[in-house]
Amino acid sequence: MRRRCAMALVAFAAAALVTLAGVAWLGGLRVNLTRSYPLGLWRIEPLERPAQVGDLIFICPPDSPAFRMARE
C-alpha cells in the first residue's frame, strides 16, 4: 500500500510539472540554457513596432538549405 501511494504521488508530481511547463510555454515563457543570450527565464512578446538597434530578437528560422548552410 505504501509503495502504491508513493507511485501515485510521483505520477501526480510529474503530471503537475508537465502541465506547468505547458502553461508557461503557451504564456510565452522560455528557458535559455545557451550562451546566445544571458541564462534564465525569458518572456517572449510580439513587437508592436519596428525592431530597433539594441532590441533582443528571437527568431525560429525555417529548416531550409540556406539556413543550414549559414549555420556551418
Secondary structure, DSSP 8 states (H G I E B T S, - for coil): -HHHHHHHHHHHHHHHHHHHHHHHHHTTEEEE-SSSS-SEEEE----SS---TT----------HHHHHHH-
